[in-house]
Amino acid sequence: MQEINIVREIQTLLDSDLTAYRIGKDTGVDNTLIRRLKSGERPVENISVKVAQKLLDYRYKVIKDDRVCDE
């Protein structure tokens, strides 16, 4: 079984060209939190499991092989 580095996977999403507004709108996560995560003001390691799950699910939905997929 392959181990997933959740922080790295979420960081991939945050480093993508997707805006905080878009990520927040699509996931239901507050876009202020997303902006703080994207800027590094708040560490990914400090988010709740619930938020991490939403971001991880979204990352796998929209990013394939480090490329953002349009829906």
Protein Blocks (a to p, Z undefined) as FASTA:
>chain_A
ZZddfklmmmmmmmmmbdfklmmmmnopafklmmmmmnomacfklpcfklmmmmmmmmmm
mmgghiacdZZ
